[in-house]
Amino acid sequence: MSFFSNLFKKKESVEASTNKWQFTGTPKEKDVTITFKEDDLPAVAVINESLLDFVDKASYPYNFSIIIQCNESMNNGLPTENELAALANFEGAIKKDIEGDADNPNALFFCLVSWNETREMIWKVKNPEPVRKYMTDIQNQKMCVREFDFSVDEDADWEQTNWYFDELRKAKCNENK
């Protein structure tokens, strides 16, 4: 091998390892807000954009969703400022407890959607059992400021959340026009 081919081979190897470094580990949350209509009602979604290109999806094969019923909403079904303030502490506590250790989280925040007098929060989860136990404990101890329901479903291919990725891509395309 010539000097130049060795030089370029090493460069390719460095670039490959650099790219690998960018896509492994826990992605840093990068939230993007989009709006859309569903059943003629406005919706607002805050989506973690960093999960669009996340390669290690197989490590988070469960979809955890909590849907909270809002007590106060505007005529269009979106929560009022007072309602958002009332839900903030509860949602923040769930987020912190569900995700766990920042260096090795059990869950990755996916999105938060406000629509039709509800707030839905979605995470991608490694181990579903602690999440189920945590949420069941909250329900049994009536520790929530609002009525809610939750589900934890197997979703290894992330099919349950592809729609949100599609909407995010559309919004980004429209933004670039």
N, C-alpha and C positions, 0 to 999 in steps of 0.2 A: 504494500500500500504506500502511496505517495504521502508526502507531508500534508498536502491539501485535503486528500480524502480522509486522512486521520483527523485533521482539524475539523472538517465538516461533520464527521461521524460523532465526534465528541460533542459538538454543538447540538446535534439532533438529540443526543442522549440527555444533555442538560435541559433542552426545551421540553422533552417528554417528561422528565422528572418534575420540571417546574409546573407543567400543566397538571400533572397528577397531584401535586401539592395543592393546587388551587381547588381541586374538586373533592378531596378527601377530607375527613374530619367533619366537624359540625359547621354548617354554613352560618355565616353571620346574618341575622334577620334584617331584611330590607323591605319595609312595608310600603306598598303602593296602593293608593285609593282609586277605585273605579266606581262609576255609577252605571246603572242599567235599569231596565224595566222588566218586571215579571208580573204577569196577570194584570197589566195596566197600572201597576203600582211602582213607585220609584224604589230602588234598592241602592245601598251603598255597601261596598265590600272593601275591606282592607286586607290585601293579599301579600303574603311573604314572597316577594319576587325572587329571592335567592334560591327558592326550591324549584324554580323552573328548570334549571340545568343541573340540579343535584343528582349525582350519579348513584349514590348509595341508597336508593329508595328501598331496596330489598331489606335493609336493616330496620326499616320502619314500616312493617307490613300491616299495621292496623290503622283504621280511621276512627278517631274519637270525635264525636260531635255532641255539643250541648246546645239545646235550644231553650232560651229564656223568654218567658212571656212578659212583655212590657205592660206596666200598669198605666203609664201616661204616654200617649202618642199624639202626633199632629194629625190633621185630617188626611194626610197622604200615607199614614201608617208608619212613618219614621218616628223614632223616640224623641221626646222633648229634651231640652237641655237638663231639666230637673231629673228626668228619668236616666239620662246618661250619667249624671252625677251619682244617683242612687245605686246604679249598677257598677260603677267604676271599681270600688273596693272589692266587691265580690268577684268580678271578672279578673282583677289583678291577682287576687289570692289564688284563684283556680289556675291561672297561667303559671304562677310561680311554683305551686305545688305539683302540678301535672308535669311540667318540664323537668323539675329537679335540678341536678348538678349541671352547671353551665358547660363544663368541660366534657361531660359525657351524659347528655340529656336522655331521659326516657321518652320524651316527646318533643317534636318540633312544631312550633306554631305555624299553621297554614293560613287561616283567614278568619276574619270576623265580618259577619254580614248582618246589616240592619234592613229589615223588610217586613211589611205587613204586621206591625205590632210585635215583632220578635227580634231577638238578637241570637245569632248562631255563631258559635266559636268552634273551629275545627283544628285538630292537631293530627299529626302523623306519629304513631306510637310504636316503640320497640316491644315492650312487655305490657300487655293489656291488663293483667291482673291487679297491679297496684292502682291503676286508673279506675277500674270497676269498683274496687274496695273503697277508694277515696270518695267517689261520687255516691256510692250507696250509703256510706256513713253520713255524708252531708244530707242526703234525702231523709234518712232515718232519724237524724237528730234535728231535722227541720232548721238547718243553719243557713238557709237561703233567703234573701230579701224578696225573691219572686219565685213563682212556680216555674219549674223547668223539667225537661226530660233529657235523657242522654242515651247515646248508643256507642258501643265499641264493636266495630265489625272488621273482619279480615278484609284487607284490600291491598294485597301485595303489589298489584300493578298500578295502584293509585287511580283506578278508574272512577271512583266516587267523586274525585275532585278535578278530573280532567276538564270539566265544563268551566271551572274558574280559571284554569290555565288558558283555555281558549279565549275567554273574555278578556283576560289580561293581555294576551297577544294582540287581539283586535284593538284594544285601547292604545297599545303602544304603536301599532301601525297607523291608527288615526292621528296620533300625536305627531308622527313624523311626516304627515302630509302637509 
